[in-house]
Amino acid sequence: MPVVEALEYQKKPVLFDYNYLEPDEMEVVYDRGVIRIRSLKDKNFGKISMPDPSNDVFEAFELQNHTPAEHFMKTKRFDLEI
């Protein structure tokens, strides 16, 4: 992809479309250092639309929170990473 084309689509925003889920439409599972919040009943938490030429749309069916964090910030590891 040419640099000019890459710069043009970087000016466009990433679009987020959130869905509200009721408590009975999700579950929370702790599995080996990962807190997983999973949607049930084929509902998603929302969509992310990417501004690149592919126009990809990603749906979120699970949110992962790592505890302790997997990455360090200035040599410090935090208790939770989202």
N, C-alpha and C positions, 0 to 999 in steps of 0.2 A: 504494500500500500504506500503510495507517495506521501511524503511528509505533509504537503499542503492538505491532502484529503484527510489525513489523520488529525490535523489541527482543527479542521472544520467540524468534524463530528465531536471532538472533545469540547467544543463550545456548547453543545446541546446537553441538557440535564439528563441525569439518570432518573427515571420516573418510578415512583413507588405507589402502589395501590394496596392499601391495607384492608383486611377483612376482620371483623370482630367475631370471635368464636366464644360460645357459651362454655362454661366449665365442663359440661357433659360431652363436649365436642373435642376434647383434648385429654391427653394423659401426660403425667410427668414421671419419668423413669430415671433412676440413678444407676449408671453402669460404668464401673472402673474409672472413676474420675471425670465422667461426663454426665451432666444433667441434660437430659433430652426432653424437650416439650414437643410432643407429637400430636398432630391433628388427626382426628378420627372421622369416619363417615365421608371420606374423600373430599373434605373441605380443606382449602389451603389458607395459610395465614395472610397471603397476599401475593402480589406479583412485582417483579422488578423488570423494567424495560430498559434495555441497553441502547445507547445512542449511536452505536457503531453501524456500519453499513449492513450488517447482518440482521439488524432489528430483532435480535433475540429477546424472548420474554421468558423469565425464570419464575417458577412458582415455588413457594416455600411450604413444605409439609412438615418440616421438623426444624426446631431451633436448638442449637447445641451451645452449652455453656461449660467450659473446661475449668475444673477445680482440682488442683491449683492450676494457674495459668500455664499454657504451654510455652509462652514467649517471655522474654525479659525486657524491661525498660531500664536502661542505664544500670545494668547488672542486678536489678531488683525484680523478683518474681512476686506477682500479686496473687491473692487468694482465689480470684475468679477472672476468667476471660470470656467475653461474649463474642 
